[in-house]
Amino acid sequence: MLLLSEAMSRLEWCAFFDRYGTKDYTPALFSLNLLKDHVAEKNWKEGKASLESFIKCSGRLMSDYQAFIEAQMAQSETFQYWHKYIELVNLIRSDREGNWDLHLDTVQALLPLFAVFDCTNYLRWCSLYLEDMRMLPQTAPNIYSKFIEGKFVVKRKEG
């Protein structure tokens, strides 16, 4: 599932760049390429700087990409299906990686599906769960810090 999701995500990005080109996004793509190199070299200090640089210059790229995704979803049910598939696989990815923010974002993205498929208990309790978990920094800062470290999932081995 993860491999299929990755392949579909790459196809989405290829379609985006086929339509809009890369010229307008050169600074963001350059920063992203630097980030990839630093991570591959396990140079975490430079990688962090590259990530911050990418975040600063990727606003237009990400907003244009999101607009592209929304337009494609409105035009094609097949595109909509596969994009939703990618979103659902992110829940598995968030738990495997121990990524708390991605976990919460993915649960949030599932709420409309619970409503569409008449899963009222999931919709009700996931809404409450999200509200409680988003309040953790104020209500239980120690637990929140552990969750941010990835300790909200059980792993038998590292990785």
C-alpha positions in Angstrom: 0.0 0.0 0.0 2.8 2.4 0.8 4.6 1.7 -2.5 1.4 2.2 -4.4 0.7 5.4 -2.5 4.2 6.7 -3.2 3.9 5.9 -6.9 0.5 7.6 -7.2 1.8 10.7 -5.4 4.8 10.9 -7.8 2.4 10.7 -10.7 0.4 13.6 -9.3 3.6 15.7 -9.0 4.6 14.7 -12.5 1.2 15.8 -13.9 1.5 19.0 -12.0 5.0 19.8 -13.4 3.9 18.7 -16.9 1.1 21.3 -16.8 2.9 24.2 -15.1 6.6 23.5 -15.7 9.4 24.0 -13.2 10.6 27.4 -14.1 8.5 29.3 -11.6 9.4 27.0 -8.8 13.2 26.9 -9.2 14.2 28.2 -5.7 11.9 25.7 -4.0 13.0 22.8 -6.1 16.7 23.8 -5.5 16.1 23.9 -1.7 14.3 20.5 -1.9 17.2 19.0 -3.8 19.7 20.3 -1.3 17.6 18.9 1.5 17.5 15.5 -0.2 21.3 15.5 -0.5 21.9 16.5 3.1 19.5 13.8 4.4 21.2 11.2 2.2 24.6 12.3 3.6 23.1 12.3 7.2 24.2 15.9 7.6 21.4 16.8 9.9 22.6 20.4 10.7 22.7 21.4 7.0 19.5 19.3 6.4 17.6 21.4 9.0 18.8 24.6 7.3 17.7 23.3 3.9 14.3 22.4 5.3 13.9 25.8 6.7 14.9 27.3 3.4 12.4 25.1 1.5 9.6 26.0 3.9 10.3 29.7 3.3 10.3 29.5 -0.5 7.7 26.8 -1.2 4.5 28.7 -0.4 3.7 29.4 -4.0 4.6 25.8 -5.1 2.4 24.3 -2.4 -0.6 26.6 -3.0 -0.4 26.0 -6.8 -0.1 22.3 -6.2 -3.1 22.3 -3.9 -5.2 24.2 -6.5 -4.1 21.7 -9.1 -5.2 18.8 -6.9 -8.6 20.4 -6.3 -9.1 21.1 -10.0 -8.2 17.6 -11.0 -10.5 16.1 -8.3 -13.4 18.2 -9.6 -12.8 16.9 -13.1 -12.1 13.2 -12.6 -13.6 10.7 -10.2 -10.6 8.4 -10.8 -8.2 11.2 -9.8 -10.3 11.8 -6.7 -10.3 8.1 -5.8 -6.5 7.8 -6.0 -5.9 11.0 -4.2 -8.2 9.9 -1.3 -6.3 6.6 -1.3 -3.0 8.5 -0.8 -4.6 10.4 2.1 -5.7 7.2 3.7 -2.3 5.6 3.4 -0.9 8.6 5.3 -2.6 7.2 8.4 -0.5 4.0 8.2 2.6 6.1 7.4 2.0 8.4 10.4 1.8 5.5 12.8 4.8 3.7 11.3 6.9 6.8 11.4 5.6 7.9 14.8 4.7 11.3 13.3 2.1 12.8 15.6 1.2 15.9 13.5 0.6 13.7 10.4 -1.5 11.3 12.5 -3.8 14.1 13.6 -4.0 15.6 10.1 -4.9 12.2 8.7 -7.6 11.6 11.3 -9.0 15.0 10.4 -9.0 14.1 6.7 -11.0 10.9 7.5 -13.9 12.7 9.2 -15.7 13.5 5.9 -15.4 9.9 4.9 -17.0 8.8 8.1 -19.9 11.2 7.4 -20.3 10.0 3.8 -20.3 6.3 4.8 -22.7 6.9 7.8 -20.2 5.9 10.4 -21.7 8.1 13.1 -19.8 6.6 16.0 -16.4 7.1 14.3 -17.4 10.6 13.3 -18.6 11.5 16.8 -15.7 10.0 18.7 -12.9 11.0 16.3 -14.1 14.6 16.5 -13.9 14.4 20.2 -10.5 12.6 20.0 -9.1 15.4 17.8 -10.4 18.1 20.0 -8.7 16.4 23.1 -5.5 15.7 21.3 -5.1 19.2 19.9 -5.5 20.5 23.5 -2.7 18.2 24.8 0.0 21.0 24.8 -2.1 22.9 27.4 -3.7 20.0 29.3 -0.9 17.5 29.4 2.4 18.9 28.1 4.5 15.9 29.3 2.4 13.5 27.3 2.3 15.8 24.3 6.1 16.0 24.3 6.3 12.2 24.3 3.8 12.0 21.5 5.8 14.4 19.4 8.9 12.2 20.0 6.9 9.4 18.3 5.9 7.5 21.5 2.2 7.2 20.7 2.7 4.0 18.8 4.1 0.6 19.9 7.1 -0.6 17.9 8.7 -4.0 18.3 12.0 -2.9 16.8 13.5 0.4 15.6 12.7 1.6 12.1 
